[in-house]
Amino acid sequence: MSDLRQRASLAERLTSQRGARISLAVVVLAIVALFGGLSGAESPASNLPSPVGSESGQVRALSDQFAGSDEGSILIVATRDDGATLSDADLTAVGEWVSGIDEATGHAASQPFTSEDGKAAVIQTSITLGADNTATAEAVHEVRAELADNPVAGITAEVTGGSAFGADIAASFEGADFTLLLVTILIVALLLIVTYRSPILWLIPLAVVAIADRLASLVTDTVGSALDLQFDAGIISVLVFGAGTNYALLFISRYREELLVNDNHRTALATAWRKTAPAIIASNVTVVLALGTLVFAVIPGTRGLGITSAIGLVIALVAVLFALPPVLAMCGRRVFWPLVPRPGETRTRRRFWGTIAGGVVRRPVVSLVAGAALLAIMATGLIGTSIGLTQTEKFRVTSESAAGLETLSEHFPAGESQPMIVIADTESIDDVRAAVADVNGVIRVTPLGESTDGTLSKLMVTGEPGPGTPESLALVEDLRASVHDVPGAHALIGGAVADDLDSRTGNTQDLFLIAPLVLAVSFIVLLVLLRSLVAPTLLLLVNVASALAAIGAGSWLSRVFFGQDALDLQVPLLSFLFLVALGIDYTIFLVHRAKAESAEHGTRDGMVRAVASTGGVITSAGIVLAAVFAALGTLPLVTLGQLGLIVGLGVIVDTLVVRTVIVPAIFALVGDRIWWPSRAPGAALRGAAPRKSADQGAESEHGQQPREAALTR
């Protein structure tokens, strides 16, 4: 009771005439102070693909002990436009590029060497790497500008290689974050207008969430810099907008409902805050704790995303619970214009959802089988799903580096573009070199010198397979097995292909570690919220089935309609995390209301009333969240597009099928036993008094019975 009084007191402070002004002033001052104090924050520029402690990670760290560790290599591939063999005159003209390339890069380039078929020539050079891909892109651009200024008739030159790929990635993302933000805002604005049917109301939650998103960006940049975290700012922005809008929808929906029975809009607002705050906080805590499990991930980008996303969601929660109510209190009832809710009006939309829920609980077996069959069909998309994209498959936009790699692969061994690196003790380097040369698939072994103290030596190994192919990964494993057998060499294999192998291993490890932790967190939150063992177990099983179905369907759609033969490495884990955590969100919204309704009307009818009351807002929230995740498809990275597709599809299915059909059917079949070992809510109060049927309960929600009884909670 004391906790209830404290919540009531806080709700009144946020919504009373004087309290709303004070609360809003405090919020504004806090925002201004944070914006001012964090305005210069920048996120870390590093983007390590594999675990720091992996073998490729160790090679990356040891490379700093060698001269030229701040250098990267690029390749200039020259071919005739007509596909013919390069003539001596062509090779002479291509060779004249070398001096200009040297001047552009500040490093000595090789003379052109030709392929066996004589149809391609390659110049290899180094560039000084910048602090990030954007800075490196300037050096690559200078080389391309030099080639453009000195064209050779009938010859096409393409700049490729690892550093060129990084530069093209940076170029493809220029303006992408702004585009994502703009698309996200437009989607949220459109859906809020459709939901509220008001030219005014949508502006308030959108403004609050947009400010929260900007503040989250500054805070996560600051924390990321302090802790040296890697993360994708686009995903954080989508989560803040999606979750923040969902919280606002739930809160404002309950506020509208309370306005139907309260003449005083401040009383209605305070009541809505008290009724929805526990569910909003519980759902936020669930997702935040689920994201918190990512601190145990070994992939740097995954670990950083978990910490920063959790921070962003906490900021979204605070904004909706403490900034939105004072603004609504000061605006008053008229903010809903032209459809201003008044006491005594009916709610036609609740009739629709109540009818659906009533039909489900009348035929729970048929409903459950139909819903489960749909999920099973979707899950069949997992059959044939493979994990891992090659470097050229990771980007849906064309680039010169990708085109150059394809050209290189047509005329040279595909491994030329991304050689492997071996670092070993100098005393044993000859034995290591011999062991590497004996491995099947190795074309060439090139010494790259010693470390500054002379204790370590480096080799460059060129293999036959193309980067990212199963053959290239197998070659790395064979090389590691070979050099690890050299006594006393302490040899390590690194490079881009080895990074790929270690990244696959790390992501698999993260999936099998994080997924159970996410399920455990979700179960504990439901256990605490519902004080039951049966309900959390069944609800979590349904959520897992829904998540697997969405991943399967999304994978199938990616293969069939988008030509993506595999999911990227991080997609399975992040998809599962978001689908389970966000699915629990909607479970909490629904079941929290169902438990409250069950206290008066029983479990079966209580679920019908809960669906009738929350069906509209949960559907609206699901559509908003799905659309916001779909906005990730505007980015050039296939990983984000696949994540947006799977999560967006999963949220829609979770909203329209799981929450509307499967969960009510389970509650109807299990009945009061769903709350075991606790007693059914309100069982002692109801006693043996007859209850209305599900249809009658739903009908009273629609205004056919006295409205006070239908709407009072």
ZAMARZA-152035 format. One line per field, with one value per residue (C-alpha): residue in one letter; x, y, z. Coordinates in steps of 0.1 Angstrom, whole numbers, plus 5000, padded with zeros to 4 digits. Example, Ala and Ser with C-alpha at 12.3 -4.5 7.8 and 13.67 -1.06 7.14 Angstrom:
2
tornu = (A  S);
u = (5123  5137);
v = (4955  4989);
w = (5078  5071);
END
This chain:
713
tornu = (M  S  D  L  R  Q  R  A  S  L  A  E  R  L  T  S  Q  R  G  A  R  I  S  L  A  V  V  V  L  A  I  V  A  L  F  G  G  L  S  G  A  E  S  P  A  S  N  L  P  S  P  V  G  S  E  S  G  Q  V  R  A  L  S  D  Q  F  A  G  S  D  E  G  S  I  L  I  V  A  T  R  D  D  G  A  T  L  S  D  A  D  L  T  A  V  G  E  W  V  S  G  I  D  E  A  T  G  H  A  A  S  Q  P  F  T  S  E  D  G  K  A  A  V  I  Q  T  S  I  T  L  G  A  D  N  T  A  T  A  E  A  V  H  E  V  R  A  E  L  A  D  N  P  V  A  G  I  T  A  E  V  T  G  G  S  A  F  G  A  D  I  A  A  S  F  E  G  A  D  F  T  L  L  L  V  T  I  L  I  V  A  L  L  L  I  V  T  Y  R  S  P  I  L  W  L  I  P  L  A  V  V  A  I  A  D  R  L  A  S  L  V  T  D  T  V  G  S  A  L  D  L  Q  F  D  A  G  I  I  S  V  L  V  F  G  A  G  T  N  Y  A  L  L  F  I  S  R  Y  R  E  E  L  L  V  N  D  N  H  R  T  A  L  A  T  A  W  R  K  T  A  P  A  I  I  A  S  N  V  T  V  V  L  A  L  G  T  L  V  F  A  V  I  P  G  T  R  G  L  G  I  T  S  A  I  G  L  V  I  A  L  V  A  V  L  F  A  L  P  P  V  L  A  M  C  G  R  R  V  F  W  P  L  V  P  R  P  G  E  T  R  T  R  R  R  F  W  G  T  I  A  G  G  V  V  R  R  P  V  V  S  L  V  A  G  A  A  L  L  A  I  M  A  T  G  L  I  G  T  S  I  G  L  T  Q  T  E  K  F  R  V  T  S  E  S  A  A  G  L  E  T  L  S  E  H  F  P  A  G  E  S  Q  P  M  I  V  I  A  D  T  E  S  I  D  D  V  R  A  A  V  A  D  V  N  G  V  I  R  V  T  P  L  G  E  S  T  D  G  T  L  S  K  L  M  V  T  G  E  P  G  P  G  T  P  E  S  L  A  L  V  E  D  L  R  A  S  V  H  D  V  P  G  A  H  A  L  I  G  G  A  V  A  D  D  L  D  S  R  T  G  N  T  Q  D  L  F  L  I  A  P  L  V  L  A  V  S  F  I  V  L  L  V  L  L  R  S  L  V  A  P  T  L  L  L  L  V  N  V  A  S  A  L  A  A  I  G  A  G  S  W  L  S  R  V  F  F  G  Q  D  A  L  D  L  Q  V  P  L  L  S  F  L  F  L  V  A  L  G  I  D  Y  T  I  F  L  V  H  R  A  K  A  E  S  A  E  H  G  T  R  D  G  M  V  R  A  V  A  S  T  G  G  V  I  T  S  A  G  I  V  L  A  A  V  F  A  A  L  G  T  L  P  L  V  T  L  G  Q  L  G  L  I  V  G  L  G  V  I  V  D  T  L  V  V  R  T  V  I  V  P  A  I  F  A  L  V  G  D  R  I  W  W  P  S  R  A  P  G  A  A  L  R  G  A  A  P  R  K  S  A  D  Q  G  A  E  S  E  H  G  Q  Q  P  R  E  A  A  L  T  R);
u = (5000  5029  5043  5009  5007  5042  5033  5001  5020  5045  5017  5000  5032  5037  5002  4989  4987  5017  5035  5034  5051  5078  5084  5086  5110  5132  5132  5140  5169  5183  5181  5198  5226  5232  5231  5256  5279  5280  5279  5315  5311  5322  5319  5350  5360  5374  5354  5370  5354  5368  5373  5403  5417  5413  5444  5436  5431  5465  5481  5464  5479  5514  5514  5519  5554  5563  5573  5545  5518  5498  5498  5473  5476  5455  5455  5450  5436  5439  5420  5411  5375  5372  5384  5414  5450  5470  5496  5532  5520  5491  5515  5539  5510  5498  5534  5534  5507  5533  5550  5517  5505  5537  5531  5495  5502  5537  5547  5565  5542  5552  5555  5525  5525  5502  5480  5487  5461  5476  5443  5449  5477  5480  5499  5503  5509  5504  5485  5487  5457  5435  5419  5388  5375  5364  5399  5414  5389  5407  5439  5420  5402  5435  5447  5414  5416  5452  5441  5411  5433  5456  5434  5447  5425  5407  5419  5397  5414  5397  5411  5404  5419  5411  5418  5397  5368  5369  5369  5340  5320  5326  5315  5283  5274  5278  5244  5230  5225  5206  5185  5177  5167  5146  5128  5123  5108  5085  5073  5066  5049  5026  5017  5010  4987  4968  4966  4955  4936  4946  4967  4981  4986  5012  5036  5040  5052  5072  5090  5096  5110  5131  5148  5154  5170  5194  5202  5208  5232  5252  5253  5262  5289  5304  5301  5314  5345  5351  5348  5362  5330  5320  5284  5260  5243  5216  5203  5203  5182  5157  5154  5149  5123  5105  5104  5098  5069  5055  5056  5039  5012  5004  5003  4983  4959  4952  4949  4922  4904  4904  4891  4859  4852  4868  4857  4891  4918  4946  4929  4926  4963  4975  4954  4967  5003  4997  4980  5006  5039  5044  5039  5061  5089  5086  5089  5118  5136  5132  5147  5174  5185  5183  5206  5228  5236  5256  5284  5294  5297  5332  5325  5334  5305  5279  5292  5292  5258  5243  5256  5248  5213  5204  5214  5193  5162  5165  5166  5135  5117  5126  5115  5081  5073  5086  5086  5055  5029  5036  5033  5000  4988  4994  4978  4946  4918  4918  4950  4929  4910  4890  4880  4881  4872  4843  4828  4799  4812  4815  4846  4838  4874  4872  4842  4863  4891  4867  4848  4881  4891  4857  4859  4893  4883  4852  4873  4907  4919  4912  4928  4959  4964  4959  4984  5009  5006  5014  5045  5056  5053  5073  5100  5106  5125  5153  5159  5188  5197  5235  5254  5282  5285  5316  5330  5313  5279  5278  5269  5238  5253  5278  5313  5345  5364  5338  5339  5377  5377  5355  5379  5409  5392  5386  5423  5443  5439  5411  5432  5455  5431  5433  5465  5470  5496  5519  5538  5563  5595  5624  5646  5620  5607  5625  5608  5575  5580  5587  5557  5534  5547  5539  5502  5480  5464  5492  5505  5532  5549  5565  5587  5576  5605  5611  5596  5614  5631  5639  5622  5593  5590  5561  5552  5525  5507  5488  5463  5442  5406  5385  5381  5351  5346  5345  5378  5395  5384  5396  5430  5433  5426  5452  5478  5472  5475  5507  5525  5513  5533  5566  5585  5591  5578  5547  5533  5500  5478  5459  5446  5412  5403  5415  5394  5364  5370  5375  5344  5323  5336  5330  5294  5286  5300  5279  5247  5249  5259  5236  5204  5199  5208  5181  5155  5165  5162  5128  5116  5126  5109  5077  5080  5083  5056  5030  5040  5034  5054  5030  5023  5059  5069  5042  5045  5083  5079  5055  5079  5108  5086  5076  5112  5124  5095  5104  5141  5131  5106  5130  5159  5136  5125  5162  5171  5141  5134  5167  5192  5210  5222  5231  5224  5252  5271  5254  5219  5208  5218  5206  5173  5167  5175  5153  5124  5123  5129  5104  5079  5080  5072  5038  5033  5037  5013  4987  4991  4995  4961  4947  4958  4941  4909  4910  4907  4871  4860  4881  4909  4890  4869  4897  4918  4890  4886  4924  4925  4895  4913  4948  4943  4943  4972  4994  4987  4995  5027  5037  5031  5052  5080  5080  5080  5109  5130  5122  5138  5171  5168  5177  5212  5238  5248  5230  5233  5211  5186  5183  5179  5152  5133  5134  5125  5099  5082  5085  5069  5039  5034  5038  5013  4986  4990  5007  4991  4957  4952  4978  4981  4943  4938  4964  4947  4913  4926  4946  4922  4929  4958  4978  4985  4999  5013  4995  4957  4938  4935  4904  4892  4884  4864  4845  4836  4808  4791  4783  4804  4795  4805  4833  4809  4789  4821  4833  4799  4799  4833  4816  4792  4762  4762  4767  4799  4811  4812  4828  4856  4864  4896);
v = (5000  5024  5017  5025  5057  5067  5060  5080  5109  5108  5106  5136  5156  5150  5159  5186  5222  5233  5199  5196  5230  5222  5187  5201  5228  5202  5180  5209  5220  5185  5181  5214  5206  5172  5185  5212  5189  5161  5181  5172  5134  5111  5074  5052  5047  5011  4982  4949  4919  4892  4887  4906  4873  4853  4843  4869  4895  4887  4891  4925  4935  4922  4940  4973  4961  4962  4992  5002  4990  5022  5011  4992  4978  4984  4969  4987  4962  4971  4954  4962  4974  4948  4919  4913  4905  4935  4946  4957  4993  4988  4976  5005  5030  5013  5013  5051  5053  5042  5075  5093  5066  5070  5107  5103  5077  5086  5050  5031  5011  4979  4977  4961  4923  4904  4874  4841  4848  4882  4900  4918  4936  4946  4973  4969  4998  5009  5038  5054  5044  5070  5069  5053  5042  5078  5091  5062  5069  5102  5084  5059  5088  5105  5073  5071  5108  5103  5074  5095  5124  5101  5077  5052  5047  5014  5005  5003  5007  4995  5002  4973  4955  4956  4993  5002  4981  5000  5033  5023  5012  5047  5063  5042  5053  5090  5105  5071  5078  5110  5091  5064  5091  5109  5077  5066  5100  5100  5064  5071  5104  5088  5059  5082  5103  5073  5059  5091  5106  5140  5167  5178  5148  5130  5159  5155  5119  5122  5153  5136  5105  5124  5144  5111  5097  5126  5125  5088  5094  5118  5096  5064  5083  5094  5060  5043  5066  5061  5023  5019  5002  4994  4997  5006  5039  5031  5001  5022  5049  5024  5009  5042  5054  5020  5013  5050  5052  5019  5032  5064  5045  5024  5053  5076  5048  5043  5081  5082  5054  5071  5103  5083  5081  5112  5148  5160  5153  5156  5129  5107  5113  5104  5073  5063  5068  5046  5019  5017  5026  4991  4974  4999  4996  4958  4956  4981  4962  4930  4944  4962  4931  4910  4935  4935  4899  4910  4921  4884  4884  4880  4899  4935  4950  4928  4936  4973  4972  4956  4982  5013  5000  4994  5030  5043  5023  5036  5072  5064  5051  5082  5105  5088  5085  5119  5143  5132  5134  5171  5181  5163  5177  5212  5206  5191  5171  5192  5177  5148  5172  5166  5133  5146  5117  5126  5107  5085  5078  5043  5026  5008  4995  4975  4957  4944  4930  4917  4898  4882  4873  4859  4837  4824  4814  4797  4775  4775  4742  4752  4786  4772  4746  4772  4796  4769  4756  4791  4793  4758  4767  4799  4779  4756  4785  4775  4744  4752  4784  4790  4816  4839  4863  4870  4905  4914  4900  4921  4953  4958  4988  4984  4997  4999  4977  4949  4952  4952  4921  4903  4913  4902  4868  4863  4866  4859  4835  4850  4850  4877  4904  4894  4875  4860  4872  4849  4863  4840  4841  4852  4823  4798  4818  4797  4765  4783  4795  4759  4746  4772  4765  4728  4735  4726  4758  4782  4800  4823  4831  4865  4878  4912  4918  4919  4937  4968  4947  4919  4892  4886  4882  4885  4865  4872  4841  4842  4814  4802  4804  4835  4854  4843  4810  4777  4768  4799  4792  4756  4769  4791  4761  4740  4768  4771  4734  4734  4763  4754  4722  4741  4738  4770  4792  4805  4812  4829  4832  4865  4887  4894  4857  4846  4874  4859  4825  4838  4860  4829  4810  4840  4846  4809  4810  4842  4826  4795  4816  4847  4830  4809  4841  4861  4833  4832  4870  4870  4841  4858  4891  4872  4852  4883  4901  4873  4853  4821  4792  4780  4813  4824  4789  4787  4823  4820  4788  4806  4835  4812  4795  4828  4840  4809  4812  4848  4839  4810  4831  4861  4838  4823  4857  4869  4839  4839  4876  4893  4868  4866  4830  4833  4853  4875  4863  4886  4883  4851  4862  4898  4887  4862  4887  4914  4891  4874  4906  4927  4899  4897  4934  4928  4898  4920  4946  4920  4896  4924  4937  4902  4895  4927  4918  4883  4895  4905  4884  4852  4841  4833  4864  4885  4876  4885  4919  4924  4917  4940  4968  4964  4948  4982  4997  4965  4963  4999  4995  4964  4981  5011  4989  4967  4997  5013  4982  4979  5014  4996  4984  5019  5013  4998  4970  4937  4927  4956  4949  4913  4922  4947  4922  4894  4916  4935  4903  4887  4917  4917  4880  4883  4911  4897  4860  4853  4880  4879  4841  4818  4834  4838  4802  4789  4809  4795  4759  4761  4783  4793  4768  4793  4812  4782  4780  4813  4813  4827  4865  4875  4839  4845  4877  4861  4830  4810  4841  4834  4852  4866  4847  4858  4872  4891  4905  4917  4931  4952  4965  4980  5001  4977  4974  5004  5022  5027  4989  4983  5009  5010  4991);
w = (5000  5008  4973  4957  4977  4965  4929  4933  4948  4920  4894  4909  4910  4873  4864  4888  4876  4897  4896  4858  4854  4879  4865  4829  4840  4857  4826  4803  4826  4827  4789  4783  4808  4793  4757  4767  4787  4761  4729  4719  4724  4696  4693  4689  4653  4656  4642  4651  4634  4656  4694  4708  4723  4691  4671  4644  4672  4686  4652  4649  4682  4675  4641  4660  4668  4631  4610  4587  4611  4601  4565  4544  4509  4478  4444  4410  4385  4348  4320  4284  4278  4250  4272  4249  4260  4272  4246  4254  4247  4272  4298  4292  4296  4328  4341  4337  4364  4391  4396  4400  4424  4444  4447  4457  4484  4496  4492  4465  4442  4424  4387  4370  4369  4345  4349  4332  4306  4299  4302  4335  4352  4389  4406  4444  4467  4503  4518  4552  4572  4589  4623  4607  4573  4565  4569  4550  4522  4515  4506  4484  4467  4459  4441  4421  4413  4400  4377  4365  4356  4336  4316  4291  4261  4261  4297  4328  4362  4394  4429  4453  4483  4520  4525  4494  4507  4540  4521  4500  4531  4546  4513  4511  4546  4539  4548  4556  4593  4585  4559  4585  4611  4586  4574  4610  4620  4589  4596  4633  4625  4599  4621  4651  4629  4618  4653  4671  4642  4655  4638  4671  4695  4674  4676  4714  4717  4686  4699  4733  4717  4692  4720  4739  4707  4704  4741  4738  4710  4730  4761  4742  4723  4757  4773  4741  4741  4778  4776  4741  4729  4693  4683  4655  4662  4637  4657  4689  4672  4659  4694  4711  4685  4685  4722  4731  4707  4721  4757  4746  4727  4758  4781  4759  4751  4788  4792  4765  4782  4815  4799  4791  4828  4843  4839  4852  4826  4853  4874  4842  4834  4869  4869  4835  4847  4878  4857  4829  4846  4861  4828  4809  4835  4835  4797  4797  4824  4805  4773  4792  4811  4780  4762  4793  4788  4757  4781  4780  4742  4727  4695  4703  4682  4699  4734  4727  4712  4743  4767  4746  4735  4772  4779  4751  4762  4798  4784  4763  4794  4815  4787  4783  4820  4832  4802  4784  4813  4822  4786  4783  4816  4804  4770  4785  4769  4738  4726  4712  4688  4668  4685  4720  4744  4768  4797  4785  4750  4736  4722  4690  4684  4716  4702  4673  4695  4721  4693  4681  4716  4724  4693  4703  4738  4725  4702  4719  4705  4669  4675  4691  4664  4636  4652  4659  4623  4609  4631  4621  4584  4589  4608  4579  4563  4587  4565  4542  4560  4560  4581  4569  4539  4518  4518  4485  4497  4528  4510  4488  4470  4442  4447  4427  4452  4449  4411  4412  4433  4408  4380  4400  4407  4370  4361  4392  4422  4442  4474  4459  4472  4509  4518  4553  4578  4598  4629  4646  4666  4644  4654  4640  4610  4584  4598  4598  4562  4551  4570  4554  4519  4522  4529  4499  4485  4492  4462  4476  4509  4511  4540  4554  4578  4615  4645  4658  4685  4661  4682  4658  4620  4596  4565  4539  4526  4494  4489  4460  4474  4473  4507  4527  4508  4527  4510  4523  4559  4556  4544  4575  4597  4578  4581  4618  4623  4604  4620  4655  4651  4646  4680  4698  4669  4687  4653  4648  4616  4611  4583  4569  4561  4595  4610  4592  4606  4642  4638  4628  4658  4681  4669  4673  4709  4716  4703  4725  4755  4752  4740  4772  4793  4774  4781  4818  4822  4804  4826  4858  4849  4840  4872  4894  4875  4874  4905  4886  4872  4846  4828  4824  4811  4785  4775  4770  4750  4727  4724  4714  4688  4674  4672  4654  4630  4622  4617  4594  4573  4571  4560  4533  4521  4520  4498  4475  4470  4477  4464  4498  4501  4538  4569  4581  4612  4638  4625  4642  4677  4674  4658  4686  4712  4699  4690  4724  4745  4724  4723  4761  4760  4744  4766  4796  4782  4776  4806  4831  4821  4820  4855  4867  4848  4861  4897  4890  4860  4861  4839  4808  4806  4820  4790  4767  4784  4783  4745  4740  4760  4747  4712  4694  4712  4710  4673  4668  4688  4669  4635  4646  4659  4628  4604  4624  4621  4584  4581  4586  4551  4539  4550  4526  4550  4543  4580  4590  4562  4572  4609  4600  4579  4605  4635  4616  4604  4638  4656  4632  4637  4674  4675  4652  4659  4692  4713  4696  4690  4706  4741  4746  4735  4760  4788  4778  4778  4810  4829  4865  4866  4845  4878  4897  4924  4932  4935  4906  4910  4929  4934  4971  4962  4934  4954  4937  4922  4885  4860  4827  4797  4775  4750  4776  4791  4758  4750  4782  4772  4741  4760  4758  4796  4820  4810  4845  4851  4817  4820  4857  4864);
END
